[in-house]
Amino acid sequence: MKRRFTRPGRPIALKLLVLLSVPLISLVGLWAFAAALTGGDGMRLLEINNLVTNLANPSEQINIQLQHERLASAEFLSSSAPYKELINQRSRTDTAVATFRRRASLQENVSPEMALQLKALNSELDRIPELRRGVDARTIDTIQVITTYSDIVDASFRMYDQMILVPDMALYRLARSVTMLGEAKELLSRERAMIVHVLKAGRVRPADRAQFTEMSATRRLLYAQALTHLDPDVSGAYHQLTDSAVYRDFVAIEDAIRGQATANGLPATASTWLSRGDALAAAVERNQSEAVQGLVDRVNPTATNILIKIGIAGGVGLLAVVTSIVLSLRFRGRLVRELAGLRDAAAHFAEVRLAGVVEHLRKGGARPEVEPLDTGAQTTEVRDILHAFNSVQSTAVEAAVDQAELRDGVRKVFVSLARRNQSLLHRQLLQLDSMERRTENPATLDDLFKLDHLTTRMRRHAESLIILSDQTPGRGWRNPVPVMDVIRAAVAEVEEYARVEVAQPPSVAVAGSVVTDVVHLLAELVENATLFSPPQTRVDVRAHSVSDGLQIDIEDRGLGLPEAELSQLNARLAEPPEFDLAESERLGLFVVARLAARRGIKARLRPSPYGGITAAVTLPAALLSDQAALTGGR
C-alpha cells in the first residue's frame, strides 16, 4: 500500500499558516455562526406569541369544531340526531376556519417547513364541503366520515410539530408533551364517533374492533408518554383525571368494545356510553386548554434567559477566540515536524500495519506482537498524543483478535446448531415417511406431504449454516444419481415448486459424492428465481451438454437486475468473499458461491430473454458419469 503523506519540506512560515490560520479562521467562523444561529433561536422564541395567536389557537379551535362536527355527522348518519344540529355545528366550524385563514394571512416570516404544513392544512380544509355533501346524501359510511375528518385534524398536528422546535430542552419536552396530549384528545374524539357507529350497528364488527383497538391503544400510549415529561404543576390535573371515576368508566368502555364479548351484541351498559364519553371529553378539553396556556406563559421568560446566555457565551467565546490566536502564534516549526511525523506513523499503522494484522488473523495466524509507534518527538504534548496513539493501536489489535475469535466462535455455533437441527430434521423426515406409508386417508396424506416438504426446506436451511462455516453436510450418496433426479430433488426443496417446469435433461448422472452439494446449489438458485419473479409466472429449468460438462439454466420472468449489480453478483459467485453477517439478505448467493468454489462448479447470472434473470450452472465433466453405467443405491 502506498503512503500518500506530506513530509516536512515546505517553508516553516507556510506550514504555520496552514496549521494555525485554517483552524483559527474556522473557529472564528464557527463562533459567528453559532452566535447567529442561537440568537435566531432566541428570537424565534420571542415570536412564539405571534405563532400562538395567528396559528396555534385558531387551528386548535378548528380541531375542536371538527371534532364536534365529526361526532354530529356520525350521529346524523345513525339517524339519532336532528339535521338542524348538524347544520348549526357546520356553521361554527366554518367560522373557525375563516378565522384561522384570516389570522394565518397576518403571520409573516414563516419557515419553509411551516409554509409547507400550512399549505397542506389548507388543502385538507378544502375537502370539508365535499365530505359534507356525502354526509347529506348518505353516500358515505360512518367509518369514512371518521377517517376523513381525522386526516384533516392530523394536518394541524403536523403544523404543530414545526412550532415546537425550540432550543430549550425543558420547554421542548413540555411543548411536545402538550402536543401529544392534544393528539390523545383527538383520538378520544374519534373513539366517541366510533361509539356512535357501534351503537347504531348494535354490535362490534371485526374491522370496527381493530380500528377502535388501534385508537384506544394509541391514546393510552400518548397519555402515558406525555405525563412522564409534564411538570408537576401541569400534570396534576391529568393525574387527577386518570384517577377519576369518569376516566375509569371510559377505560371500561374501551375494554368492552375491544373484547370479544361484543361480537354478537352490546352489553346492557352500552346505553350510557355516549354520556360517559361526553363527560370525559369535557374534562379533557378543560385540562388541555390550561396546559396550552401554561406553555405560552413560560415562553417569554425562557426566551429572555436564552438571549442573556447567548450574550454572555458570545462575549466569552470571542475572548477565547482572540486568546487562541495569540497563543497559537507561539508555536514553532518543531511542532510542525513532530506532528507530521506522528501523522505519518499513525496513518501507516492504520492503512498498512493494522490491515496486515487483520489479514494475518483471518488466515488463522497466532496473535501478533505489534511494536509501539516512536517518532522521536520531544514536545510533551506530541509525546502524550503518541502515547494515546499507542493505546489506540493496542486496542485496535485486541479488537481485531477479538473479532477473529468471535467469528470463529460464531462459525462453531453455526455448525453445532445446524448439525443438531440436521439430525432432528432427518429423524423427522423418517418419521413422516413412515406415517405416509401407513396412511390411506387422502386429506391426511396430503397434509403429511406438505409437512414433509416443509421439513425438507428446513433441512436445507440448516445445511446452509454448515456450508457457510466451511463444513460439509452429513448427507451423501455412494453411487451416481441421474441428473433428472438431482434437479427434481432441488425443485422439491423450494416452496413454490409447482411453478417450476423441468425440461428433459441429457442421459448423464452426477457423482454421488457431490449430489448433496449440487442439489443444494440448484435449490438456492431455483428459490431465488421463484422469489424474484411474479407469482403467476413459471420458472424453467433446462439442462444441456457443453464442451466442458453439463450446463443447467434456471430462467425466471422477473424484473431483472441493473447491469452494475449483476456484475457485482457474478464477481461474488466467481470468487466467494468471506461471509459477512451484515449481508444476510444475500445468504443464498453466499451458499451458492461456497458450493461452486468447493466443487469447481461455474455459476453465472445473465439477463433472460423474458426480462428476468437466467442462472447458468456448469458442472465440470469430472463430476459426471454415463447414466447407463449406474448401479443404483445410495
Buried (B, 14 or more C-beta within 10 A) or exposed (E): EEEEBEEBEEEBEEBBEEBBEEEBEEBBEEBBEBBEEBBEBBEBBBBBBBBBBBBBBBBBBBBBBBBBBBBBBBBBBBEEBEEEEBEEBBEBBBEBBEBBBEBBEEBEEBEEEBEBBBEBBBEBBEEBEEBBEBBBEEEBEBBBBBBBBBEBBBBBBBBBBBBBBBBBEEBBBBBBBBBBBBBBBBBBBBBBBBBBBBBBEEBBBEEBBEBBBEBBEBBBEBBEBBBEBBBEEBBEBBEEBBEBEBBEBBBEBBEBBBEEEBEEEBEEEBEEBBEBBEBBBEBBBEBBEEBBEBBBEBBEEBBEEBBEEBEEBBEEBBEEBEEBBEEBEEBEBBBBBBBBBBBBBBEBBBBEBBEBBBEBBEEEEEBEEBEEBEBEBEBEEBBEBBEEBBEBBEEBBEEBBEEBEEBEEBBEEBBEEBBEBBEBBBEBBEEBEEBBEEBEEEEEBEEBEEBBBEBBBBBBBBBBBBBBBEBEBEBEBEBBBBBBEBBBBBBBBBEBBEBBEBEEBEEBBBBBBBBBBBBBBBBBBBBBBBBBBEEEBBBBBBBEBEEEBBBBBBBBBBEBBEEEEBEEBBEBBEEBEEBEEEEEEBBBBBBBBBBBBBBEBBBBBEEBEBEBBBBBBBBEEEBBBEBEEBEEEE
